[in-house]
Amino acid sequence: MNQSIENVIYWFRQDLRLHDNIALQNAHAKSKSVWHVAHNLPNELTSWGFKRHSANRHFFRQQAVEGLTHALQQHHQKFISLNDVTPNAIVDLARHHNIKHIFCETLETPEELQQLQDLKNAGLTVCDSVQSCLYEDNQLPFTVAQTPDIFTTFRQSVEQSNPYRNNQSVHRPLDSIYPLSQKPNLTSLNQTSLTLALDDRSSFPFNQSQWCGDEYTALQHVSRYFSSQLPQTYKLTRNALTGIDYSTHFSPWLAHGALSPRKVWQALKKHEKEYGANESTYWISFELLWREHFRLMARKHGAALFKQNGLKNKRQDNEPHQFDQRQRSRSSNSSKLDSHSVRSPRHTPSNNHNFKRWQTGETDHPLINAAMHELVTTGFLSNRLRQIVASYAIHDLDINWLAGAAWFEHCLIDYDVHSNQGNWAYIAGVGTDPRGGRRFNTDKQMKEYDPDGSYQKRWQA
């Protein structure tokens, strides 16, 4: 594509930001005019009996979208927020303005791949780019198809080829295509979208100014966090159950793409240079590598991660995977994926009574009940508690792990399809865990992480 195109559409998917956005930069570099669009979250009723997303998740994404709207309008750029969540709205917009090219990021998970295929089937040219990762494919010491399934093997291989203390191991994030000079005014959300009264016990109070979902706030939080001493003690505090300082709290912005992981990496390296590197600062990069691994697993294994047996019947690491081969070839003739049945299988949880008790926090365990109340109320939950409630659902209540993953998709403001599916499969023993699943002793976890019962009192019904 050497000649400049008159008009193109840039479709914001899970990359609601102007910084470190190669696909967006490509759209502006290769066209004379760009129509920027973003869509609402899908909210159909799932086969599990609940809607795809909660008001919390919708509200946080809308903050990110409104932040983009403000930033682009400040620079006299066209921006449209689409109510229709299907590609049909983009097709209609393109046809109305005689636009042939759609630029966007690549998301190599079944439902998201089908969306791009629908655009191609409508006769549009899709120019997509893999982004929102730490590493370019050519930086990895293996092909995507040969990515080790075991995280430790993956991490060691990547660190040996790209030493984590080497500032050059991760590319410098691209600058923002337009300067973000001021915080956007998001008060219109209370007038034009919805009003959300968030519980003041929340560990991520996104109804407060410094926790909003927009890109400007995300970058301010990164700066604030790495200008403090908090990274120096991250490993010591990361397993806490509640609070705003026990972890980095980057995940909601990363999940919606208002924040690039390379931006976090760059800030981490700067912090280590100024304050010193230690085991805690290393552990932040360790968690970023976990995120990277889950994304690569989705690219490698595709639809298998969304099936009941997960990767139990997977191929060997050194054997090419059919899904990965198809995506690397970028064939427009690939077979149509039934994305709805992949993300939300058409059956009920294996133990529907226990599933409802777990959903509503009415189980026989007080720690589980408290955690599920926090999750539903705020859309956020500590990493430690996510593992505990997932293990309890699967191993103690005999709940279908896919139903649990779907409930997290509904609730979490930081829902990320790669990490969510990968983590649930991991706990269930059908993912990449070499030990065949993780079952937590809930009583032991409660004694270790909530010995005085303060968390349970905080979130009792």
C-alpha positions in Angstrom: 0.0 0.0 0.0 2.3 2.7 -1.3 -0.2 5.3 -2.4 -2.1 7.5 0.0 -5.7 6.4 0.5 -8.4 9.1 0.5 -10.4 7.9 3.6 -10.0 5.0 6.0 -11.7 3.8 9.2 -9.6 3.2 12.3 -11.5 0.7 14.5 -10.5 0.9 18.2 -10.9 -2.6 19.7 -8.9 -3.4 22.9 -6.5 -0.6 22.2 -8.3 2.5 23.4 -5.2 4.7 23.4 -3.2 7.1 21.2 0.3 6.1 22.5 2.1 3.0 21.3 -0.5 2.2 18.7 1.2 1.1 15.5 -2.0 0.3 13.7 -3.3 3.8 14.4 -0.1 5.3 13.2 -0.3 3.2 10.0 -3.8 4.5 9.4 -2.7 8.1 9.6 0.5 7.6 7.6 -1.3 5.8 4.7 -4.4 7.9 4.3 -5.5 11.5 3.9 -8.4 11.3 6.4 -9.2 8.9 9.2 -12.6 8.1 10.7 -12.0 6.8 14.3 -14.7 4.5 15.6 -15.2 2.4 18.8 -18.0 0.2 19.7 -19.9 -0.7 22.9 -19.5 -3.9 24.7 -21.8 -6.8 23.6 -24.6 -7.3 26.1 -26.6 -10.3 24.8 -27.7 -12.9 27.2 -25.2 -15.8 27.3 -26.2 -19.4 27.3 -25.2 -19.5 31.0 -28.2 -17.3 31.8 -26.6 -13.9 32.4 -25.6 -10.9 30.3 -22.1 -10.7 28.7 -21.0 -7.8 30.8 -21.9 -5.8 33.9 -22.6 -2.2 34.4 -19.2 -1.8 36.1 -17.3 -3.1 33.0 -19.5 -1.1 30.6 -18.9 2.1 32.6 -15.1 1.7 32.8 -14.9 1.1 29.1 -17.1 4.1 28.4 -14.7 6.2 30.4 -11.9 5.1 28.1 -14.0 5.8 25.0 -15.0 9.2 26.2 -11.4 10.0 27.0 -10.5 9.1 23.4 -13.4 11.2 22.1 -12.1 14.2 24.0 -8.5 13.8 22.9 -9.3 13.3 19.2 -11.8 16.2 19.1 -9.2 18.5 20.6 -7.2 17.8 17.4 -10.3 18.1 15.1 -10.4 14.4 14.4 -13.5 12.5 13.5 -14.7 10.1 16.2 -17.9 7.9 16.2 -19.0 5.7 19.1 -21.1 2.8 17.6 -24.0 1.3 19.5 -24.1 -1.7 17.2 -21.4 -4.1 18.5 -21.3 -6.2 15.3 -19.1 -5.4 12.3 -22.3 -4.5 10.4 -22.1 -0.9 11.8 -18.6 -0.5 10.4 -19.6 -2.0 7.1 -22.5 0.5 6.9 -20.3 3.4 7.8 -17.7 2.4 5.2 -20.3 2.0 2.4 -21.9 5.3 3.3 -18.6 7.2 2.9 -17.2 5.0 0.1 -14.4 3.7 2.4 -12.6 0.5 1.4 -9.9 0.1 4.1 -10.3 -0.7 7.8 -7.2 -0.4 10.1 -7.3 -2.0 13.5 -5.3 -4.2 15.9 -5.2 -8.0 15.5 -6.8 -10.0 18.3 -6.2 -13.7 17.6 -9.0 -15.2 19.6 -12.0 -16.9 17.8 -14.7 -14.4 18.3 -12.4 -11.5 17.5 -11.0 -13.2 14.4 -14.5 -13.8 13.2 -15.2 -10.1 13.4 -12.3 -9.4 11.0 -13.5 -12.2 8.7 -16.9 -10.6 8.6 -15.4 -7.3 7.4 -13.4 -9.1 4.7 -16.5 -11.0 3.6 -18.2 -7.7 3.1 -15.5 -6.7 0.6 -13.5 -4.5 2.9 -9.7 -4.5 3.0 -8.5 -5.1 6.6 -5.1 -3.8 7.6 -4.5 -5.2 11.0 -1.4 -5.2 13.2 -0.4 -7.3 16.2 0.2 -4.9 19.1 -0.4 -4.5 22.9 2.4 -7.1 23.5 5.8 -6.6 25.0 7.8 -8.3 22.2 7.6 -8.3 18.5 7.4 -11.8 17.0 11.0 -11.6 15.6 12.3 -10.8 19.1 11.1 -14.2 20.5 13.6 -17.1 20.5 11.0 -19.3 18.9 8.1 -19.0 16.5 4.6 -18.5 17.9 3.7 -22.1 17.0 6.7 -23.3 19.1 6.0 -21.2 22.1 6.6 -23.4 25.2 3.3 -24.2 26.9 4.9 -24.2 30.4 5.4 -20.6 31.6 8.7 -21.2 33.4 10.3 -22.6 30.2 8.9 -19.7 28.3 10.1 -17.1 30.8 13.6 -18.5 31.1 14.0 -18.7 27.3 12.8 -15.1 26.8 15.0 -13.8 29.7 18.1 -15.5 28.4 17.6 -14.0 24.9 16.3 -10.7 26.2 17.8 -10.0 29.6 15.1 -8.3 31.7 17.5 -5.7 33.0 18.4 -4.7 29.4 16.5 -1.6 28.5 16.7 -2.6 24.8 15.0 -6.0 25.4 11.6 -4.4 24.9 11.1 -1.8 22.1 10.5 1.8 23.2 6.8 2.6 23.1 5.7 4.8 20.3 4.8 8.3 21.2 1.2 9.4 21.2 0.0 10.4 17.7 -1.6 13.5 19.4 -0.4 15.1 22.6 -2.5 14.3 25.7 -2.1 17.7 27.4 -5.0 17.7 29.7 -7.4 15.4 31.6 -10.6 14.9 29.7 -13.9 16.0 31.2 -15.8 12.7 31.8 -18.7 14.3 33.7 -20.9 13.7 30.6 -21.0 10.1 31.5 -23.4 10.9 34.3 -25.7 12.6 31.8 -25.4 10.8 28.5 -24.5 7.2 29.5 -25.3 6.0 33.0 -24.7 6.9 36.6 -22.8 4.4 38.7 -22.7 4.6 42.5 -19.6 2.6 43.2 -19.1 1.1 46.7 -16.5 3.1 48.6 -14.9 -0.1 49.8 -13.6 -0.8 46.2 -9.9 -1.5 45.7 -10.2 0.2 42.3 -12.7 3.1 42.8 -13.0 4.1 39.1 -15.7 6.6 39.9 -13.0 8.8 41.4 -10.9 11.1 39.2 -7.6 9.4 39.6 -9.0 5.9 38.7 -11.0 6.7 35.6 -10.7 4.4 32.6 -9.2 6.9 30.1 -5.7 7.0 28.7 -4.7 10.2 30.4 -5.5 8.8 33.8 -3.8 5.6 33.1 -0.5 7.4 32.2 -0.8 9.6 35.3 -1.2 6.4 37.5 1.9 4.8 35.9 3.9 8.0 36.6 2.6 8.3 40.2 3.2 4.6 41.0 6.8 4.4 39.7 7.6 7.8 41.3 6.9 6.2 44.6 8.6 3.5 46.7 5.7 1.0 46.1 7.5 -1.0 43.4 10.3 -1.7 45.8 7.9 -3.7 48.0 5.6 -5.1 45.3 6.4 -8.8 45.9 5.8 -8.4 49.6 2.3 -6.9 49.2 1.0 -8.3 45.9 -1.0 -11.1 47.7 -3.0 -8.7 49.9 -6.7 -9.0 49.5 -7.8 -5.4 49.5 -6.6 -1.8 49.1 -5.4 0.6 46.4 -1.6 0.2 47.0 -0.9 -3.5 47.5 -0.4 -4.1 43.7 0.3 -2.1 40.6 -3.4 -1.9 39.6 -2.5 -1.5 36.0 -4.7 -4.4 34.8 -8.0 -2.5 34.0 -6.2 0.0 31.7 -4.1 -2.8 30.1 -7.2 -4.9 29.5 -9.1 -2.1 27.6 -5.9 -0.9 25.9 -5.8 2.5 27.5 -2.3 1.6 28.6 0.4 -0.2 26.6 2.5 -2.9 28.4 5.6 -1.3 26.8 4.8 1.9 28.5 4.7 0.1 31.8 8.0 -1.7 31.0 9.7 1.6 30.1 8.5 3.2 33.4 9.7 0.2 35.3 13.2 0.4 33.8 13.3 4.1 34.6 12.3 3.4 38.2 15.0 0.7 38.6 17.6 3.1 37.3 16.6 5.8 39.8 15.7 3.7 42.8 17.4 0.4 42.3 16.3 -3.0 41.0 15.4 -5.7 43.4 13.3 -8.9 43.6 10.1 -6.8 43.9 10.7 -4.7 40.8 11.7 -7.9 38.9 8.4 -9.4 39.9 6.5 -6.7 38.1 8.3 -7.7 34.9 7.5 -11.3 35.8 3.8 -10.5 35.9 4.0 -8.8 32.5 5.6 -11.9 31.1 2.7 -14.0 32.4 0.4 -11.6 30.4 2.6 -12.1 27.4 2.5 -15.9 27.7 -1.3 -16.0 27.9 -1.5 -13.9 24.7 0.9 -16.2 22.9 -1.0 -19.3 24.1 -4.2 -17.9 22.6 -2.4 -17.3 19.3 -0.9 -20.8 19.4 -3.8 -22.9 20.5 -6.8 -20.8 19.3 -10.2 -22.3 19.8 -8.9 -25.2 21.9 -8.6 -22.8 24.9 -12.4 -22.3 24.8 -13.4 -25.9 24.8 -14.3 -28.1 27.7 -11.1 -30.3 27.5 -8.9 -27.2 26.9 -5.4 -28.3 25.9 -5.6 -31.8 27.3 -5.5 -33.2 23.7 -3.1 -30.5 22.4 -0.2 -31.2 20.0 3.4 -31.3 21.1 5.2 -27.9 21.4 7.4 -28.6 18.4 4.5 -29.7 16.1 2.9 -26.9 14.1 -0.7 -26.1 15.2 -3.3 -25.8 12.6 -4.9 -22.6 14.1 -1.5 -20.9 14.2 -0.6 -21.9 10.7 -3.9 -20.5 9.4 -3.4 -17.2 11.2 0.3 -16.8 10.1 -0.8 -17.3 6.5 -3.4 -14.6 6.9 -5.6 -16.6 4.5 -8.9 -14.9 3.8 -10.4 -18.2 2.9 -10.1 -19.7 6.4 -13.1 -21.7 7.6 -15.8 -19.7 9.4 -15.7 -20.0 13.2 -18.8 -20.3 15.3 -17.6 -17.6 17.7 -20.7 -17.7 20.0 -20.4 -21.4 20.6 -16.7 -21.0 21.3 -16.9 -18.2 23.9 -20.3 -19.3 25.4 -21.1 -22.9 24.8 -24.7 -23.8 24.6 -25.2 -25.7 27.8 -25.6 -25.0 31.5 -23.0 -25.4 34.3 -22.4 -28.9 35.4 -23.8 -28.1 38.8 -26.2 -25.2 38.3 -27.4 -25.0 41.9 -23.8 -24.7 43.2 -23.0 -22.2 40.4 -25.8 -19.9 41.5 -24.6 -20.1 45.1 -21.1 -19.3 44.0 -22.3 -16.4 41.8 -24.2 -14.8 44.6 -21.8 -15.5 47.5 -24.1 -18.0 49.3 -21.7 -20.9 49.6 -20.6 -22.6 52.8 -17.3 -20.7 53.0 -17.2 -17.1 54.3 -14.1 -16.1 52.4 -15.6 -17.2 49.1 -18.8 -15.4 49.9 -17.0 -12.2 50.8 -14.9 -12.3 47.6 -17.9 -12.9 45.3 -19.7 -10.0 46.9 -16.7 -7.7 46.2 -16.5 -9.0 42.6 -20.1 -8.4 41.8 -20.2 -5.0 43.7 -17.1 -3.4 42.3 -16.0 -5.4 39.3 -12.5 -5.9 40.8 -10.8 -8.6 42.9 -7.3 -9.2 44.0 -5.2 -11.8 42.1 -5.0 -14.0 45.2 -8.8 -14.1 45.6 -9.4 -14.7 41.9 -7.3 -17.9 42.2 -9.0 -19.0 45.4 -12.6 -18.5 44.2 -11.8 -20.1 40.8 -10.3 -23.2 42.6 -13.3 -23.4 44.9 -15.8 -23.2 42.0 -14.0 -26.0 40.0 -12.7 -28.3 42.7 -15.1 -27.9 45.6 -18.4 -27.1 43.9 -17.9 -29.1 40.7 -18.8 -26.0 38.6 -18.0 -26.0 34.9 -14.8 -24.0 34.5 -16.1 -22.4 31.3 -19.1 -21.0 33.3 -16.7 -19.5 35.8 -14.7 -17.9 33.1 -17.9 -16.5 31.6 -18.9 -15.0 35.0 -15.6 -13.3 35.3 -16.0 -11.9 31.8 -19.3 -10.5 33.0 -18.0 -9.0 36.2 -14.4 -7.9 35.8 -13.6 -4.3 34.7 -10.1 -5.7 33.8 -11.4 -8.7 31.8 -8.9 -9.7 29.2 -9.9 -12.7 27.0 -6.4 -14.1 26.9 -5.5 -13.9 30.6 -9.0 -14.9 31.8 -9.3 -18.0 29.6 -5.7 -19.0 30.3 -6.0 -18.6 34.0 -9.2 -20.5 34.3 -7.9 -23.4 32.1 -4.8 -23.4 34.3 -6.7 -23.7 37.5 -9.0 -26.4 36.0 -6.0 -28.5 34.8 -6.8 -28.2 31.1 -4.4 -25.4 30.4 -0.7 -25.0 30.6 -0.1 -26.0 34.2 2.4 -29.0 34.2 0.9 -30.2 37.5 -2.5 -30.7 36.0 -4.5 -28.0 37.8 -4.4 -26.1 41.0 -6.6 -26.9 44.0 -6.3 -24.4 46.8 -7.1 -25.3 50.4 -9.5 -22.6 51.1 -9.3 -22.8 54.9 -5.5 -22.6 54.7 -5.7 -19.6 52.4 -8.1 -17.9 54.7 -5.8 -18.4 57.7 -2.8 -17.1 55.8 -4.3 -14.1 54.1 -7.2 -13.1 56.3 -6.2 -14.4 59.7 -8.3 -11.8 61.7 -11.3 -12.1 59.4 -11.1 -8.4 58.5 -11.7 -8.9 54.8 -14.7 -11.2 55.5 -16.2 -8.5 57.8 -15.5 -5.9 55.1 -17.5 -7.7 52.5 -20.1 -9.6 54.4 -23.5 -9.4 52.9 
